[in-house]
Amino acid sequence: MGAGHPECPARLDAIEDRLLITGLDAALDRREATAASLADLELAHGRMHLAALRGLSDGLRDEIAAGGPSHAQVDPDTSINIHSWDAILMAAGAAIDATDAVMAGELANAFCAVRPPGHHATRNQAMGFCFVNNVAVAAKYALERHGLKRVAIIDFDVHHGNGTEDIVAGDQRILMCSFYQHPFYPVWEHSTAANLVNLPVPAYTKGMDVRELVDMMWLPRLDAHKPQMIFISAGFDAHREDDMGQMGLVENDYAWITQRIKEVAQRHSKGRIVSCLEGGYDLSALARSVEAHLRVLADV
């Protein structure tokens, strides 16, 4: 994204370092992603949107050769460079590969440590650090390629997953459950579709309040929907140390939420979960929160 941008390579480095330092790395089955196909991306995105992203990324090569800028602005917060298209394909590809591996029974569940994130990417618009909606692509892939009838998407990022909502609203095969700080980015006219459980909460909301909302609002809807697979937009910027938002969650809250999701998956989904990294910009808080999330997923 450019120098000084919060959505930076150091985010994945911090997670990697934490897994190594804690020894958790040794308990995980680590896999490299493969690139997503255009046909799979088109399950969630318009063809012209994808062509525009690829054209912007590829076109910068000529501009750089002519002494032009190394980045192109997509919106005030989001820029693209010559490597972005490859990263976009790999991030979505990780979610697809994880879906395949979990559906095949090779993995009980999976966490995709990916950049760029995806949950602000609408069907036809890149925004908020996001270009392609990794979780929405994977959820549609599970339905269309694996023949599932019902899936759920759970988003606990501090920002509303407006892009995911745009893609899945009205699709009764997909139940989307989220909480997010409000009013906050993005300014968005929320859908009233019946397959959405949106829980806007005020700034400074703490973990115990979120836990109560999860118990009261998410779990009954998830049990009624009986998802055959669960996808998580795992943003960790609702952590109290993360300046990107003003909520008050800590690592134990992320572990608790993950445990509740895991219990739903065990009841209805044969334990099948694919989680994809979204936000989380305080490097220490991000790394510790991902560790807590993974310890629950991996039972260690």
Secondary structure, DSSP 8 states (H G I E B T S, - for coil): --TT-SS-THHHHHHHHHHHHHTGGGGS---------HHHHTTTS-HHHHHHHHHHHHHHHHHHHTT--S-EEEETTEEE-TTHHHHHHHHHHHHHHHHHHHHTTS-SEEEE--SS--TT--SS--BTTBSS-HHHHHHHHHHHTS--S-EEEEE-SSS--HHHHHHHTT-TTEEEEEEEESS-SS-------TTEEEEEE-TT-BHHHHHHHIIIIIHHHHHHH--SSEEEEE--TTBTT-TTS--BB-HHHHHHHHHHHHHHHHHHSTT-EEEEE----SHHHHHHHHHHHHHHHHT-
